[in-house]
C-alpha cells in the first residue's frame, strides 16, 4: 500500500512571495488615513487664529516679508522653533503658488502628513496585543473625525501629539534599547518645545519608563539635550535669549492673566465638551476606554494627567486636550478589539469585527456631521472667500479694517498682498470716540474697506458695499470706492502700529 506523499511545508521564499502579492494592512490603513487628511489641507478653514498668527505669519517674517505681529510675539512668549521649521514650506509654497495660498496649503499638507505618526503608533500599540488589535486601532486612528479634523491645522497640540505617541511606542518596548531611548528623548523634547504645557503628561511617561532602571535617563537626556540645544540655537539666531519665551509665557499668562482675557471656564468644562463632541457614543466609548485602560494603563494615566493639568488652567480650549482625546480614543479602539475576540467561533469573530469597525465608522461620520462640527468645518471659509476676492481686485491700492477683527482673517499675504493694510479700531487710543470721523479723514489712503454690514451707515459716503459673507457670526462686507490712494493727514493707522497701541 502506497501512502500519499505529505504536503511539503512552504519555504520562507514561498511565504515572502505570497505576502509580497498582498499589501501590508498598515500600508492600506496609512493610505486610508492619507486620503482622509490631505484633501482637507486645501479646505481654507481654520480652527483657531493661532495656526496663522503664531506660526505661519512669523514664518513668513523670517524671509523678510511683511506680516501681522500679534501681542504674543511682541512680548516674546513664543518659541521660534516651529515658525523656523515652517519657514521652508512657507517659502516653497509661496514660490509654487504666489500670494499666500501656496504657503498656507503646503504647511497644512506637511502637518497632515505628520499626523500619520498617530496612526502608525496606534497600530504599534495594537500589534503588541494581536493582529486584530493592530488593525482596529490603526483603522480607528485613520478615520476618527477629531483626528481627521485637526490633522491639517498648523497648531502646536496636534503636532506635539504626533511626536509624543511614537515616543511612547519606543519607551514602552520591553525593554527599550539605547537607540530607542535616545530617539524618544529627542521626540519628547521636541514636543515640549512645541507645547510645553504637555510636560506633566510627558513626565508621567518618562517616570513609568525609568523608575525601575534610572540608568535609562542618560540616553533619554542625551536625545532630549540635542533637541533642546537646537531649540536654543534657533532662539539665539533670531536674537532671542534661549528659552526666555517660556518664562515670559508663564509670566504673561499665569501671573498677569493675559490668557484669561480671552475667556475662562470651570475645571469641569472639558468633561462637558467631551460629552458634547461624542454625544451618545460616549457610553460605548467609556466602556471601551475602561477596557483599553486595563490593557495599556500607561496611556490612560498620560491622558488623565494631561486632562487634569489643563483643567487647572483658567483659560480653556478643546484643542488644548487633544493629546488626552487622542489617547482616550486609542484606548477605546484597543478595548473594542477585545470584544471581537470574545466569540469562540471564527465566523462570529469576523462578524463581530465587521460590526465594531462599522460602528466606529458610523459614529465618526455622524459626529463629524452633527453638533458643533458643521460650524467647525466652515469656520474661516467666509473670510477666505472675501480675502480671495480682494486679492483678485486689480484696482485695490490700500485696504482698511473697520472694526473687523484681524484674527478672524487669513493673514496679511492672503488678505492684502503687498498693498498697505490699515486698521480703524474703536479701542485705538488715538481715535477712540471718533471712529467714523477718522475713517472719513484718512479714507484717501485706501480704496477698499472690510467692515461689518451693520457699520455701513458710519462709513464714508463714497464707499459702497460690494460683497458680504459670514465672519465671526455676522455679515462682513467689502466696501469700495473709485479712484487711487493718496497719503492723508492723521494718525498712523498701519495695522501693526495699531495692534501695538491696543496691545493685541
MOFEN-V984890 format. One line per field, one symbol per residue. ss: DSSP state (H for helix, E for strand, L for the rest). Layout:
ss=???
This chain:
ss=LLLLLLLLLLLHHHHHHHHHLLLLHHHHHHHHHHHHHHHHHHLLLLLLLHHHHHHHHHHHHHLLLLLLLLHHHHLLLLLHHHHHHHHHHHHHHHHHLLLLHHHHHHHHHHHHHHLHHHHHHHHHHHHLLLHHHHHHHHHHHHHLHHHHHHHLLLLHHHHHHHHHHHHHHHHLLLLLLHHHHHHHHHHHHHHHHHLHHHHHHHHHHHHHHHLLLLLHHHHHHHHHHHHHHHHHHHHHHLLLLLLHHHHHHHHHHHHLLLHHHHLLLLLLHHHHHHHHHHHHHHHHHHHHHHHHHHHLHHHHHHHHHHHHHHHLLLLLLHHHHHHHHHHHHHHHHHHHHHHHLLLLLHHHHHHHHHHHHHHHHHHHHHHHLLLLHHHHHHLLHHHHHHHHHHHLLLLLLEEEEELLLHHHLLLHHHHHLLLEEEEELLLLLLLLLLHHHHHHHHHHHLLEEEEEHHHHHHLLLLLEEEEEEEELLEEEEEEELLLLLLLLLLLLLEHHHHHHHHLL
